[in-house]
Amino acid sequence: MKEGRSCDLLERMAQNPEFTLDSTEMESLMQPERYTGRCSSQVTAYLKEIESLTEGIDSSKEDIEL
């Protein structure tokens, strides 16, 4: 990855006998959306909390005035 090179970390880990997963199994775990925790529910709760502040705002404008 450094200097534009590809990352071979998973391949090297798969070759290491101390890791029990092969490269296909490791690749299947590389889904960042699985590791966001409560982010989605926190954003939804926050947006609900400020909903009254954002009613009637023209979101097409660059500047938002409350």
Contacts in CASP RR format, 6 or more apart in sequence:
PFRMAT RR
TARGET T0000
AUTHOR 0000-0000-0000
METHOD contacts of the structure
MODEL  1
MKEGRSCDLLERMAQNPEFTLDSTEMESLMQPERYTGRCSSQVTAYLKEI
ESLTEGIDSSKEDIEL
1 7 0 8 1.000
10 23 0 8 1.000
10 26 0 8 1.000
10 27 0 8 1.000
10 30 0 8 1.000
11 23 0 8 1.000
13 19 0 8 1.000
13 21 0 8 1.000
13 23 0 8 1.000
13 26 0 8 1.000
14 21 0 8 1.000
14 22 0 8 1.000
14 23 0 8 1.000
14 26 0 8 1.000
19 26 0 8 1.000
21 29 0 8 1.000
53 66 0 8 1.000
57 64 0 8 1.000
57 66 0 8 1.000
END
